[in-house]
Amino acid sequence: MARNPHYTQIWQTVCAIPAGKVASYGQIADLAGLPGRARLVGKSLGVAPKEMNLPWFRVLRSSGQLAFAAGSEQALNQAGLLQEENVVVLRNRVKLAEFQWKPTLDEMLWKLKH
């Protein structure tokens, strides 16, 4: 399977999300220089090499909702990983006003390389 050339940009951006913070698929796409490509972000997370240890669980829907259906094994796993980082998950949702990553100019210049 041929790998999309944008995956590396997306993965680097996801790796820059600090522990205890979350970002939306659209936000990751924008920060990776791929505006409007939120679905590509989701697809790239699904094919990321396991050895990369990508913090995929920090990426949520734009509403703050977890990526998986409430009560599913995947949602429980994502919620558990977020809670280990002190991110509050209530009713399968995270309050973005409180936990959304807002990268500083330094982070944008030095951590987010394209």
C-alpha positions in Angstrom: 0.0 0.0 0.0 1.4 3.4 -1.0 1.6 5.8 2.0 0.2 9.3 1.7 3.1 11.8 1.7 1.2 14.0 4.2 1.1 11.4 6.9 4.5 12.3 8.3 3.4 16.0 8.7 0.3 14.9 10.5 2.1 12.4 12.8 4.7 15.1 13.7 1.9 17.5 14.6 0.1 14.9 16.7 3.4 14.2 18.5 3.6 17.9 19.4 0.4 17.8 21.4 1.5 18.1 25.1 0.3 15.6 27.7 -2.9 16.8 29.3 -4.1 18.6 26.2 -6.2 17.6 23.2 -6.7 18.8 19.6 -9.4 18.3 17.0 -8.9 16.5 13.7 -9.4 19.8 11.9 -6.9 21.7 14.2 -4.3 19.0 13.5 -4.9 19.3 9.8 -4.6 23.1 9.9 -1.4 23.0 12.0 0.1 20.4 9.7 -0.4 22.8 6.8 -3.3 20.7 5.4 -6.5 22.9 6.0 -9.7 21.1 5.3 -8.1 17.6 5.6 -9.5 16.5 8.9 -10.5 13.1 7.5 -7.0 12.5 6.3 -5.8 13.1 9.9 -8.2 10.3 11.0 -7.0 8.0 8.3 -3.4 8.6 9.1 -3.8 7.9 12.8 -5.3 4.5 11.8 -2.3 3.5 9.8 0.5 4.9 12.0 3.2 2.4 12.8 2.7 1.0 16.4 6.4 1.6 17.2 5.8 5.3 16.7 3.8 5.4 20.0 1.7 8.2 18.5 -0.5 9.9 21.2 -3.5 9.3 18.9 -5.9 9.5 21.9 -5.3 13.2 22.2 -7.2 13.8 18.9 -10.9 14.4 19.2 -13.9 15.5 17.1 -14.4 19.3 16.8 -17.1 19.1 19.4 -14.7 17.6 22.0 -16.3 14.2 21.5 -14.1 11.1 21.6 -13.3 9.5 18.3 -15.3 6.3 19.1 -18.9 5.4 20.0 -19.7 5.8 23.7 -19.2 2.6 25.6 -17.2 0.9 22.9 -13.9 -0.7 23.9 -12.0 1.9 21.8 -13.8 4.8 23.5 -13.1 3.3 27.0 -9.4 2.9 26.0 -9.2 6.5 24.7 -11.0 7.9 27.8 -8.7 5.9 30.1 -5.5 7.2 28.3 -6.8 10.8 28.5 -7.7 10.4 32.2 -4.2 9.2 33.0 -3.1 12.6 31.8 -5.7 14.3 34.0 -8.0 15.2 31.1 -11.6 15.1 32.3 -13.8 12.9 30.1 -17.6 13.2 30.8 -20.2 11.5 28.7 -17.7 10.6 26.0 -16.6 14.3 25.7 -13.8 16.6 26.7 -14.4 20.3 27.5 -12.3 21.9 24.7 -12.4 25.3 26.5 -10.4 23.7 29.3 -8.2 21.1 27.6 -7.7 22.2 24.0 -4.1 22.6 22.9 -3.3 26.2 22.0 0.2 26.1 20.7 2.4 29.1 21.4 4.4 30.8 18.6 7.5 29.0 19.8 5.8 25.6 19.5 4.5 26.6 16.0 7.9 27.7 14.8 10.1 25.0 16.4 8.0 21.9 17.0 5.7 21.9 13.9 8.1 21.3 11.0 6.8 20.9 7.5 
